[in-house]
Amino acid sequence: MTQENVFFVTGIGTGVGKTIVSAILVEALKADYWKPIQAGRDPDTDAATVKKLISNKNSVIHPSVYELETPASPHQAARIEKVDIALEKIVAQVPQISRTLIVEGAGGIQVPINEDIFITDLIAVLHAKVILVSRNYLGSLNHSLLTADFCKNRQISVAGWVFVGYDSTYENDLVRWTGYPKLASVPDVDDPGNLFVKALADSLSESIKETLC
């Protein structure tokens, strides 16, 4: 598996829409989905949510390596549940596929996985390109710009932004300031279903494929 077909979806924080964005990307690209570390259920795992949201029969939802009950950062959830999260175990279970793989992270880009390893370390060993998810809320410009600067300082390959919620000024400013392109804008809805995901995926598939593939 090469960097060209592995994309890591991360956000500027928690609850910004990574799972719905992942589902849209999976549907648009007919890609596979993998969430290596699941911490908490709300009420389902993110993998179960993506499975319900996609319509195509080609995409495979690969099982998580770690499923933790505690809704917290992976390192904290693992500490509470007395689980040792090992990067080597995750790497050993990377899906070996020829098509595109969408990997969903946990929280933001620098969330700790264990006492010494962070999400950025997982991105590095997967040789993945990052897709940044940003939602417009009070303080999100700062969070978005800090995330982008962090990626640049760490020389992390970023494919672009997916914005949740339509706000052209917000989106255009972030694209201009960071130099990262906009991949898509996704409406902010309370209860998206598979029809919503398919409609968005169908309308965005050509532009997403042109940018990512």
SVG drawing of the C-alpha trace seen along z (x, -y; Angstrom):
<svg xmlns="http://www.w3.org/2000/svg" viewBox="-32 -36 41 44">
<polyline fill="none" stroke="black" stroke-width="0.4" points="0.0,0.0 1.4,-3.4 0.8,-7.0 -1.2,-7.6 -4.2,-5.5 -4.1,-6.0 -5.9,-9.1 -6.0,-9.9 -9.0,-12.0 -8.3,-14.1 -9.9,-17.3 -9.1,-20.5 -10.6,-19.0 -13.3,-16.5 -16.8,-16.6 -16.1,-18.5 -17.5,-15.9 -14.7,-13.4 -17.1,-10.4 -19.6,-11.9 -16.8,-13.3 -15.2,-9.8 -18.5,-8.3 -18.8,-10.7 -15.3,-10.1 -15.8,-6.3 -19.0,-6.6 -17.5,-9.0 -14.3,-7.0 -15.8,-3.5 -13.0,-3.2 -12.5,-1.0 -12.7,-2.4 -10.6,-1.8 -10.6,-3.3 -7.6,-1.7 -8.5,-3.1 -12.1,-3.6 -12.6,-5.3 -16.2,-5.5 -19.6,-4.8 -22.1,-7.5 -24.1,-5.3 -22.4,-3.2 -18.8,-3.0 -17.7,-5.2 -17.1,-2.2 -20.7,-1.1 -21.9,-4.6 -20.0,-4.7 -21.3,-1.2 -24.9,-2.5 -24.3,-5.7 -22.8,-4.2 -24.8,-2.7 -22.3,-1.0 -21.6,2.7 -17.9,2.5 -16.5,0.7 -15.3,2.8 -15.4,1.6 -12.3,3.1 -12.4,3.8 -10.7,1.6 -7.5,2.9 -8.6,1.4 -12.2,0.7 -12.3,-1.1 -15.5,-2.0 -14.3,-5.2 -15.1,-8.4 -11.7,-10.0 -8.3,-10.3 -7.0,-6.8 -4.2,-7.0 -6.6,-8.0 -9.2,-5.5 -6.5,-2.8 -5.1,-3.8 -8.6,-3.6 -9.3,-0.2 -5.8,1.2 -5.1,1.7 -1.7,1.3 -2.0,-0.3 1.0,0.6 1.8,-1.1 3.4,2.2 0.1,4.0 -1.8,1.4 0.8,1.5 0.5,5.3 -3.2,5.1 -3.2,2.4 -5.7,3.6 -3.7,4.9 -5.9,3.7 -5.3,2.3 -8.1,-0.3 -8.2,-3.6 -8.3,-3.4 -9.9,-6.1 -8.4,-6.0 -10.3,-7.9 -8.3,-9.2 -9.3,-9.9 -9.8,-13.5 -7.3,-16.0 -4.0,-15.5 -1.8,-15.5 -4.0,-13.3 -1.9,-10.9 -2.3,-7.2 -0.3,-5.9 2.1,-7.4 4.7,-8.2 3.0,-7.9 0.6,-10.4 -1.7,-10.5 1.1,-12.0 3.2,-9.0 0.4,-6.8 0.1,-9.0 3.8,-8.7 4.0,-4.9 0.9,-4.6 2.6,-7.0 -0.8,-8.6 -1.9,-12.0 -4.0,-14.0 -7.4,-15.4 -8.2,-18.1 -11.8,-18.6 -12.8,-22.0 -16.1,-23.2 -16.9,-26.9 -17.4,-27.7 -16.1,-30.4 -12.4,-29.8 -12.2,-27.4 -10.1,-29.8 -7.4,-29.6 -7.7,-25.8 -7.6,-25.4 -4.6,-27.6 -2.7,-26.0 -3.4,-22.5 -2.2,-23.7 0.9,-25.2 1.6,-22.0 1.3,-20.0 3.7,-22.3 6.2,-22.3 6.1,-18.5 6.2,-18.2 3.0,-16.2 1.5,-15.8 -1.9,-17.4 -4.3,-16.8 -6.7,-19.6 -9.6,-20.8 -13.1,-19.5 -15.4,-22.1 -18.5,-21.2 -21.1,-23.9 -21.3,-26.4 -19.4,-29.6 -17.5,-30.8 -15.7,-33.6 -14.4,-31.2 -13.4,-28.6 -11.7,-31.0 -9.8,-32.7 -8.4,-29.3 -7.5,-28.2 -5.7,-31.5 -3.9,-31.6 -2.8,-27.9 -2.3,-27.2 -4.2,-23.9 -7.0,-23.5 -10.7,-23.0 -11.7,-19.4 -15.4,-19.8 -18.0,-21.6 -20.5,-19.5 -23.8,-20.8 -24.0,-20.7 -27.0,-18.6 -28.1,-17.0 -29.0,-13.5 -27.6,-12.7 -28.6,-9.4 -27.4,-7.3 -29.4,-9.2 -27.7,-12.4 -24.3,-10.8 -25.0,-9.3 -26.3,-12.6 -23.2,-14.5 -20.8,-11.8 -22.4,-11.7 -22.2,-15.5 -18.6,-15.7 -17.1,-12.5 -15.6,-14.0 -13.9,-16.9 -12.7,-14.7 -11.3,-12.1 -9.6,-14.8 -7.9,-16.3 -7.1,-13.1 -6.5,-10.4"/>
</svg>
